[in-house]
């Protein structure tokens, strides 16, 4: 598979994961009872620039450093979710959420493998 395709799959999974996270928070009856309403809104609205930025970067740039950084983040993102899986605010226990997180990490890791090894 071409590196360009692996990068776009990584970005697509990260974007979908972020949108899923926002929807889960909005639809939950009491998503983050430990957080104030202001903190919930900051969390929700803070994801908008992340999603727009990922979309923009995925479609407009061919800079390898940005693509490399996004794919490194996707791999680290799996670890961050695994470390925080038991935290009170972490509500990503659904299979769909974990599949998106893991796929982003897998595609990101595959992108990071040198082309000769693929």
N, C-alpha and C positions, 0 to 999 in steps of 0.2 A: 504494500500500500504506500502511496506517495506521502511524503512528509506534510504536504499541504492539506491533504485529506485528514490525516491524523490530527493536525492542529485544529482544523475546523470542527472535527468531531469532539475534541477536547473542549473547545469554546462552547459548542452547542450544549454539551452535557452540563457545563458550569452554569450557563445562562438558564437552562431549564431548571437546574437545581435551585438557583436563586429565586426564580419565579415561583417554584413550588414552596420554597420557604416563606415567601411573602404571603401566598395564598393560604398556607396552613395557619399562619399567624392571624390573618384577617378573619378566617372562618372559624377559628377556635372560640369557644365561649369565654374562656379566661386564659388566653395564651401564655402570658407571663405574669402571673399574679405577684411575683416578687418584684416586678418592675413597675414604675409609675407609667401613667398614660403617655407622658412626654417621652420617656425612654422607649416605649413601644413605637411611637411615631418616628422617633429618630432612627430606630432600627429599620422600620419599614421603608421610610423615605430615603434612608441611606443606601438601600439596595438599588434604587433606581439608577444612580450614576454608575454603579458597578455593572449592571446589566447593559446599559447604553454604551459604556466604555468597552465592554467585551464585544458587543456587536460591532462597534466601530472598528476596533482593533482587528477583529477576525476578518472583516471584509475589506479593510482599506490598507493595511500595512503588509509589507513583505519584509520588514526588518526582522532579521533572525533573532536579535537580542530580545525583542518584545515577545516573539513567539516562544522562544526558549524560556523566558521568565514566566509566561503564562502556564506553560507545561510543567515547569518546576513547581509552581504554586499548586497546580492540580494534584500533583503527587503529594505535596506537603498537606494539602487540604484534606486528603483521606486520613492522614495521621492526626490532624487537628480534630476532626470529627470523632475519630476513634478514642483519642485521649479524653475528649469532653462528652463522651456518650452517656455518662451517668450524671451529668450536671443537671440541676433543676430546670434550667432554661432550655435545655437541649431536647427538643421533641421531634427527632427525626428517626423514630423507630420503625417507620413503615418500610416495607420492602422496596417500594418505588424510590423513596428518598435514598436509600443505601445503594440501589442499583445506579442511580445517577451519579452519586459521589464516587463509587468504585469505577464506573465506566470512564468518567473524566480522568481519574488517576491512571487507569490502564492505558487509555489513548495518549495521555500526556507522557507516560513512561515510554510508550512505544515511539513517540516522536523524538524522545531524547536519545534513543538508541541510534548510533551512527548508521548512515544509509547502507554502508557495506555489510553491516551485520543483519540488516533486515531481510 
